[in-house]
Amino acid sequence: MSLPESSSVPTPGFNTRAVHAGQEFEPRTGAVVPPVHFSTTYAQEAIGVLRAGYEYGRGTNPTRDSLQEQLAALEGGTAAFSFSSGLAAEDSMIRALTRPGDHIVLGNDAYGGTYRLIARVLGEWGIGNTPVDMSNLDAVAQAVAAGGSNGGKTRLVWVETPSNPMMKITDIAALATLAHDAGALLVVDNTFASPYLQNPLALGADIVVHSTTKYIGGHSDVVGGAIIVNDAELAEKIGFVQFAVGAISGPMDAFLTTRGLKTLGVRMDRHSDNAQAVAEWLLQRPEVEAVLYPGLPSHPGHELAKKQMKKFGGMISVQFKGGEAAARKVAESTSVFTLAESLGGIESLMNYPSEMTHASVKGTELAVPVNLIRLSCGIEDVEDLIADLEQAFAQLDSAAGASGS
Ligand SMILES: Cc1ncc(COP(=O)(O)O)c(C=O)c1O
C-alpha cells in the first residue's frame, strides 16, 4: 500500500486507495497527477549506478510502477505486474510457473481465449489441461488428482468467478484449500468481479489475473492485463518472465488504466445496480428461458456470491426460449447496448458469445449455448437500458417469436 508516508489515514478504504495509491504528486513541479513517463532509458550517474532505480523501459517505468502499486493496493497483494493484455499476462504467468509435462485444471466455461492459449499454444509445448465444472468441487478434486494424460502433475487450478459467460460462482476459499492440499496453486481470473467486488487473495488464492481491458480500465479505450500476488517467490518468478519476455504495458496504456482504476468503485456500484434492475426485468419476460445473474435469489450461486462478493457486478447472460434465432435478433436490435466484443466499459455492450468472444471454443466442450446473449450493463440511466431491451424484445415477438416458431 503506498499512500504517502505522511498519510493521516492508517487503513484507507477502497476508494481512497484507488485514488491515491501509487499517485504521489510530482516533486519537481508539484503536479497532482503524476506525468506520463515516456522515456525508454535513464541517465546513469556512473556505469551501473542509477539515479532513481530506473534503467530501461522493459524492466521498469515510473508510470507502470504507479499502476502496479495501485493494483497491488486494491487487490491486497504485495506485488502486481502490468502487461500489454490479459492474455499476455496469462502467458507470462503460466510460463513462469509451469514446465513441459505439467497440467492445468481450468473451468469448462473459461474465457475462450484463455482456453485457446492453454490448449493450442501452450499445449504444443507440453502443457496438459483438463476443463471441468469448477462449481462442482468433487469433479475438480478428481481432475486435479488425476493430473495430465501423460502423468503430468497439476500445477495450476484456474477459475473465473463469476465465469464468462455462464456466470457460475465458485467457492474461492474451498477451491484454494483443495488446490493447496494437492500441491497446486489457485489462479483466479477476477476480471468479471474487479477488485472492488471481490479479493481472491484474501480468500486464499495464490494469483489474481485481470484483463484490465475490462472494468479496471473501464472506458473501452485501452487493452491491458495484470497479475497480482502476495508471495515473494511467485513475484520473483513472474517478474523475471515479464522482463525476459517483454509483454509489458506501455506508458500511455498504463496511464489510461490508472486513470480508469481511480473511479472503479463508483463505476462498479452503478454497473451492479443497473445490472440488478435489468436482470429483474428480464426475469419477468416470457421470451426468456433463463437469466444468469448471481444477484438473483434464483441463481444457484447467489448465497455464495453474497459471501465472497460485495455486489454482483454488471454482467448478465440471457437464454431465449426462441433459441438461436431469438438470441441473434435481440443482439442485432438494440441501440443503447452496442453489439461488440469485450465488456466492463461505461457504455453498455451486447455480445453473442458463440460467434464472438467464444467462437474459438465452438465444437469443444467449452462451447456456449447458441440461445445465449451476454450483456455488459454500463452506467447509463437504467430506464434507458430497459427501454432499449424492451423495443428489441418487441421485434422478437414479430420476427422469431417467443417460442422459436
Ligand atoms: C475473463 C477474461 N479473462 C481474460 C481475458 C483476456 O484479456 P485480453 O483481451 O485483455 O487479452 C478476457 C477477454 O475478454 C476475459 O473476458
The ligand as a Tripos MOL2 file, in Angstrom:
@<TRIPOS>MOLECULE
LIG
   16    16     1     0     0
SMALL
NO_CHARGES

@<TRIPOS>ATOM
      1 C1        -12.4740  -13.2710  -18.2340 C.3       1 LIG1
      2 C2        -11.4100  -12.8570  -19.2100 C.ar      1 LIG1
      3 N1        -10.1250  -13.1670  -18.9500 N.ar      1 LIG1
      4 C3         -9.1230  -12.8100  -19.7980 C.ar      1 LIG1
      5 C4         -9.3950  -12.1400  -20.9780 C.ar      1 LIG1
      6 C5         -8.2660  -11.7870  -21.9110 C.3       1 LIG1
      7 O1         -7.9750  -10.4430  -21.8210 O.3       1 LIG1
      8 P1         -7.4080   -9.5200  -23.0280 P.3       1 LIG1
      9 O2         -8.4680   -9.4800  -24.0870 O.co2     1 LIG1
     10 O3         -7.1340   -8.2200  -22.3740 O.co2     1 LIG1
     11 O4         -6.1720  -10.1940  -23.5320 O.co2     1 LIG1
     12 C6        -10.7040  -11.7950  -21.2760 C.ar      1 LIG1
     13 C7        -11.0190  -11.0640  -22.5240 C.2       1 LIG1
     14 O5        -12.1650  -10.9580  -22.9240 O.2       1 LIG1
     15 C8        -11.7490  -12.1660  -20.3770 C.ar      1 LIG1
     16 O6        -13.0330  -11.8750  -20.6240 O.3       1 LIG1
@<TRIPOS>BOND
     1     1     2 1
     2     2     3 ar
     3     2    15 ar
     4     3     4 ar
     5     4     5 ar
     6     5     6 1
     7     5    12 ar
     8     6     7 1
     9     7     8 1
    10     8     9 2
    11     8    10 1
    12     8    11 1
    13    12    13 1
    14    12    15 ar
    15    13    14 2
    16    15    16 1
@<TRIPOS>SUBSTRUCTURE
     1 LIG1         1 GROUP 0 **** ****
